[in-house]
């Protein structure tokens, strides 16, 4: 019976998607949010629903969610839910399943990555395109499983931090003044959260910047941890070196030093949510994720390998071996 319900939802979404795509129509693409326990839900809704933006999307529905064992979730979900309802007229639902027939696309916003796989399942089963805010999940295995399910059901799905799409980061990879990128050092704040691998909680912002600049192809990762910093060194297949420094004490900021064939350049900084929201809206218009699943999987393998390296005294960890092992465990 449950599968028939999801099938009916999927058919309704397909009809809405088809109607939306017809040239000349002004049909509003309805967005729902899962997990109303982060400031992102208010910030994203403020941007998307702003009439001046003339986006063809509107946030119209939400499911609160929340994690009782994470204080920053439990203490905020009620307030953010109230803001969405009272300020933006968002309809609040008691379950994800009840919300899905009312929307054409979903933003999974739960601040806690651990429930993301469970929360993404019904969305994917219903065939609804899905954006997942950082961290994509609470483990590498869950990241890989979400992408596997989405591929199996042919559902567009992706995840990213806003730091990737700021112009000072996004414009680096194909910059004539910099030339070929030979290496990069990225830094960002890096508060830890005990229920997540160390870099997943906040270091993911800096690692997203690192991958936006360096691209895929990291082979090994090793890590050093002190009270003031997390330092992770990745060696790429072509010999390039990318370094992430997570700041835990002292002045905290975002940035990067890029080593190019023509120049050494400063890059990367926090540039607001607008550039990410532009990409999210474009995604819901086209159904095409701006980042390949393989890059996001490698990015989470990079962060997972950093924990394994720490546990082994800073020894190098092979990303290829880690991803192969995780995939094999998922197939058992």
N, C-alpha and C positions, 0 to 999 in steps of 0.2 A: 504493500500500500504506500509506503514511504517513497519508493522509487517512482510510483505513478504520480505522486504529488510533485516531486522534483521535475518529472517530465513535463507536467502541465505548466509549472513555473517557467521551465526552460522555453517552452513553446511561446508563452506570453512574452518573455524577454526577447526572443528572436523576432516576433512580430513588431515589438516596439523598436528594436534595433533597425529593422528593415524600413519601418515608417520614418524613423529619424534620419536615415541615410538618403532618402529621396531628395533630389535637388529641389531647392526652392521652398522646402517646408521649414517651419519654425518650431517644430515640436520640441519641447523641453526634454532633455535627457535627465531623468530623475536619478539622483544619487542617494544612497543610504550609507550611514556610518555605523560600524560595529566597534564598540569600545569608546565610551565617552569619558575617559579618565585622563586625558592629556590636553594641554593647551592647544595642541594642533587642531583639535576638532573645531574650536571656536575660530582660530586664525584662518584655517582653510575655508570654513563656511563663510566668514566675513569676506574673503576674496572672491570665492566662487559665486556667491549670491549678490555681489555688488552690481547693481544695474549698469553702472558706468563701464564695467568690464565687457559687457555684452557677450558673456560666455553662453553657449547653448545648453549648459548644465545648471542644475539647481540641487542643493542639498535639501531633501524633503523629508527624510526619515532617519531614525537612529535607534540603536539598541545599546543600552548603557554598559552592560558587562561590568568589569571591575574585578580587582584581585585583592581579597582581604588580607593577604600576607605581605603586600607591598604598600607601605604607608602612603607613598605619593600617588597611588591609584585609589585606595580606599577612601582617602580624605578628600578627593577631588571629584569623584564621579558624580556625586549628587549636584554639586555646583555647576559643573560644565553641562550636565543634562538639563538643568533648569535654564541656563543661558540659551541653549539651543532651542528649547521649547518657547521661552518667553520673548527672546530677542529676534529669533529668526523664523519662528512658527514651524519648527521641525516637529513632525509627528513621532512620538516615542512609543516603541513597541516592547512587549514583555519577552519576546524571543526573536532570534534571527529568522526562524522559519516564518513567523508571522509578518516580518518586514519584507521579505524577499519579493512577494507578488506586487509590492508597491514601488519597486525600484528597477532601474535598467542597468545600474552599475553600482559597485560597492567599494568604499574605502575602509579597509580594516585598520583601525587606529589604536587598538588596545595597547597601552604603554608596556604591558607585560608580553614578552614574546612567547612565553610558554603555551598559552591557549590558542595561538594563531592557527595551528594545524586543525584543531577541533573546530574553530570558528570559520575557517576557510572551507571546510568540507561541504557544508550545505550550499554555500555560494557556488562552488565549482560544480557540484551535482546539479544545480539549477541552470548551469550554463551562463552565469552572469559574469561579465568582465570584472576583474578584481585588481585593485592597487593595495599593497600591504605596506604600511609605514614601518619605519625602523623600530626595533630589529625585526627582520622578516619572520624569525621564529626563535625559540629558545635553545635550539641545537642544530647542528649541521644536518643530522638525519631528518629533522622536521622540515628544514629548508628544501632538501632534496625530494622529500615526499610530496610537499605542496606542488613543486614544479612537475613531478611525475603525474600527479592527479590532474593537474591543469593540462598537460600535454595529452594525456589519455582522453580527456573530455573535450579537447580542442578549445579550451577557455583561455582567453588572453589574461596574463597575470604577470605582475612584476613588483619590485620593491626598490626603494632607494631612500637615502637621506637627502635633505634639501641642499647640503653642502656640495654635492656633485654638480649641480646645475648653475651655480653662481658663475657669471661671466669670467671672473678672474681665474676660475678653475676650468670651466668647460672650454675656454678659448686657448688652452695651453698646448693640447696635443698636436694641433695643426697650425703652429705659429712659425712663420718664416723667420722672424727675428730670433727665435730660440733655436730653430733647426731640429734635428733629430734629438729625441729625449734619451739621454744616456743614464740618467738616474734622478732620484728625487728624495727629499727629506720633508715629511709632512708632520705637523704637530696640531694637537687639539686638546681640549679638556678631556679628562678620562676618569670620571667618577665610576666606582664599581658598585655592583648590586649583587648580593650573595646568591640570588636564585638564577643568575645568568653567567655564562662564561665571561671572563673579565672584560674583554673589549666589546662585547655585544651591546652593553647598556648605553655607553656614551662614546667609547672609542670608535664605534662604527662610523661616526661622522668623519673622523680623520681618515679611516681606512677607505671610505667611499672616495674621498679626495685623492688618495694615493692611487686607487684603481682608475679614477677618471683621468689621471695624468699618465700613468704607466701602462694601462691596459692589462689584458690577461697575460698569462705565461709565467707566473711565479712558480719556482720549483721547490725551494726549501725556505723554511722560516726558523729563526731562532730568537730567543727573547731574554731580556734582562729586566728584572723588577727591583725597584728600591722603594722607599717610603715616598719619594718625591716624583717618581716617573716610571712609566712603562716604555721600554724601548724594544721594538720588534724590527728585525732586519730580514728582508726577503731578497733572495737571489733569483733573478729571472732567467729563463732558458738561454737567452742571448748574452748572459753575463752582466746585464744591468742590475743595479742594486737600488732597492726602494726601502726607505726607512720610515717607520712611524714612531713618533714620540708622544706618549700620552702624558699630559701634564696633570699632576695631582697636588702640587704645592706651588706657591708663588703666583706670579702673573699668569693668567690663563687667557688663551686666545687661539684663533685658527690661522693657519698659514702653511706655506710650502716654499722650499727652495728647489728650483728645477735646474738640473745640470744639462745643458744642451750642447749640440755640436758647434753652435755659433755664439751662444751667450749663456750666462748664469742669470736666472730671473727669479724674482719674488712673485709668488702667486698664491691664490686661495685665501679667502676670508669669508666670514658669514655675511651673506647678502640677502637675507630675508627668505620668506617662503614663496614669494611670487613666481620665481623661475621654476620651482618644482611644480607649483599648481598649474602653470602653463603647460608643462609636460603631462600632467595628469589629465587635464582637459583634452589635450591633443590625443592622448591615448584612448579616452572614451569616445572621441570622434572617429578615430581610425581603426581601433582594435589592435594597434601595433605597439608593443612595448618598446621603449627607447633603449633598454639595456637587455642584452641577451641573457637568458637564464644561466648559461654556462659561466658568465662573468660573475653573476651574483653568487652562484654556488662556490666558485673559487674564492671570492672575497670572504665568505663565511668559513671556508676551509682555512684561509689565512689566519683568521681570528681564533679558530678552534686549535690550530696547530700551535699558536702562541701559548695557549694554556698547557698543551702537552709538553712543549719545550720547557716551560717554567717548571713543570713537575719533574723534568729530567735534567735539571741543572743547566739549562740553556743549550742543550744539544739540538742540532738541526733536525727538523721534521719534514719529511717529504709530503707535499700536498697531494701528489698523484696517488701515493700509497694510502694516505688518509681517506681520500675520496673513494678509492676503490674498496677499501675496507668497509666504509660506511654504506656504500651501495650494496655490498654483499650481505651485510647485516640486515638491510631492509628487505632483501629478497627471501630471507629465511622464514 
